[in-house]
Amino acid sequence: MKISDLPAWIIIERCARDFLKWCLDPEKTAKQIVGIVKSLARQKSNILVTRTDKNTYNKVRRANAKAKFNEAARAITIINDSQMYGDGIVYVVCAGTSDIPVAEEAAVTARMLGNTVETAFDVGVAGIHRLLNIRESLTKARVVVVAAGMEGALASVVGGLISVPVIAVPTSIGYGSSFGGLASLLAMLNSCSSNVVVVNIDNGFGAGYVAGLINRKRTESH
């Protein structure tokens, strides 16, 4: 069975348990996405569609005037709740320009959960002075997301500079022996920085969602 054959109610039921209503686009038709968005919109929460394209966005926009397209993150966003639920700053950094789509996916996800998000891109270890230039800003964050491909060293370096949780996102960027992100995944899993945890390859959404939950106000019962 293809993912596109699964009924939309499965996605809607899962989203009912989440702070943010979301769905992953690949293998779903634009018609299915529009139907899912219409159903989720009844719950009055923010809606996020990831790994999508401009064609799907145009069709969603006709169904929901609040829809916006984040080209860098390849995401459709619909804001129904603009309240801020975060208690601090979620900082998202990435090693190289090619890692930006994954980092942007993390950033937009955290923002959709009601968090203040700051970003710094192209601060990889090959030009470590760029990372050191933002060190003071990183220390003010409550949680940091690090997206990096190649050898994935950036996560360990950031973890060694700060004392807050670091969510590492290995990306599929790299040459042959990077094995589509496996090299950076294994490097991050073996980090000796004790504040580093790792999500799956290219999973910017997962990193942004967990970062948003970590940063969520403890007294918030929403």
N, C-alpha and C positions, 0 to 999 in steps of 0.2 A: 504493500500500500504506500502511495506517495503522501508526503506531508500535505500536498494540496487537496487530497481526498478526505482529510480529517474534517469533521464538522466544526464550524466556528464556535459552537457552544463550549467546546473543550477549552479553547483559549479564553473565552469570556468567564467561565467558571473559575479558572485559575487566577485571572486578573482580579476577580472579586475579593481575593484574599490579600492583594498587594496594595501598597500605598500609591503606586504609580501603575496605571493601566498601560500595558505595552504588548507588542507582538513583533516577531521577527518576520521580515518580508520574504526572503528567498523561498522559491517554489510555491508561493501563494500568488494567485492572480490579482490584478488590480481590483476586480469585482469583489473578490473575497475580502481584500483589505478594506474596501469601502464599507462592506457589510459589517465587518468586525468593528470598525471605527464608529459606525452609527449605533451599534449595540452598546459599546463601551461609553459613548457620550452620555447615555442616560444616567450613568453613575456619578457624573459631575466631578470626576477626578481628572488630573492631567493625563494625556494620552501620548504615547511615544511609539512610533513605528521605526524600527531599525533596519539597516541594510536595504534601503529602498532606493527609488530613483525618481527623477523629475516627472516622468510620465504618470507613475502611480500618484504622485503628489497632486498633479493637476486634476486627477479624477476625485481624489479625496477633498481637494479644495472646493470643488463644485458641490460636494455634499456637506462640508463643514467650513464655513467662512473663517473660522479661527485658525485653520491649519496653516502652518509655515514650514518651509523646507530649509534644513540646514545642509548645504551642499557638502561642506567639509566632513561632517559626521555621517552623511548619507541617511539623514533621519527626517521624519515628519513629526512635528510637535504640535500639540493642541493644548493650550493652557486654559483650564477651567478654574484653577485654584492658584492664585498668585501669592498666597501666604508663605512666609519664610519659616521653615521648620528646623533649620540648622542652627547649631549652637556655636559655630565657629567657621573656619575656612576649610574648604576642600581644595587642595592644590593638585593640579594635574600637570605633569611634565612628560616630555618624550625625548628620546635620544636624537632622532634625525627627522628631517622633513618628511620622509616616507612613512614615518610612524604617526603622522598627524591625524589621519582618518580614525585610527583606533583611539588616540588620545581625545579627539573631539567627541567621539561617541561616549567616552567616559564622562567628559565634562558636561555634555548636554543632558545625560542621564541624571547626574548629580544635581544639576540646576532644576530639572523637572521635578525632583523630589523636594524642592524648596530650600536649596543650599546656596550659600555664597561660594562661588568657584573662581579661582584664579588659575591662570595657565602660563607655562613657559615651555616653548618648543625649541627643538634643535639645541639641546644642552647636553649632548652626549659626552662620553669620556674622552673622545678624540680631541675635544676642545674643552677640557675640564674647567678652564678659567670661566667659561660661560655659566657653568653650574655654580661655581664658587661665588659668582656675582649675585646670585639670588639666594644664597644660603640663609641670610637673615630673614628673608620672606618665608622660606620653607619652615623655619623654626617657629613661625607664628601660626602655622596650619595645625588643624586638629587631626588630619589624616592626609596622606599624600599618595596619589596614584602615579606610577611610573610605567610608561610604555616604551619598550625597547626591543629591537631585533638584534641581528648580528650575534655577538656573544653575550648580550643581555647584562653587561656589567653595571649599567647605570643604577639598577635597583639596589645592588649591594652598596654602592658608593653613597647613594642618597640615604639608605638605611643607616650607614655609619656616621652621617652628618647630623641626624636628627633623632629625637627620642619618641616620636609618635608613630602610629601604625603606617606601614608602607605596603600598598597593594600593588604588586608587580604584575604587569601584563606583557607576556612575551608576544612579539609580533612575528609575522611570517616573512619579514624583510631580511634579506641576506643572500649570500652566494651559495653555491652548491652544498657545501658541508653544513650549512645552517639547517638543512632538511626541513624547510618550510616553517621554521620557528621552533623546531624541536631542540636545537642547540641552546637557544636562549631560555626555553622552558626548563631544561635540565639545569642550566647554570643558576637560574633564579631559585629553583627548588633546593639547590645545594648552597644557597647563600649563607654566609656565616654571620650576617647581620640578623640578630634575633628578632627584630621588629618587622621582618619582611614576610608576607604571605603571598601566594601566587594563584592567579586564576588561569583559565585555559588560554590557548593561543588566540590572539586577536579579539579576546572577549572584553572589549572596552565597556560594553553595557554592564556586564557582571561586576567589573571593578567599580564603575561609577555608582551602581546600585548599593553595593556593600559600603562604599565610602560614605554615601548619603545616609545610610542607617547608622554607621558609627558616629557621624556628626549630628545625628538627630537629637533634639532636646530631650533630656531624660524624663521630663515631666509631661511630655507630649503623648497623649493617648490616641491621637488620630489614627 
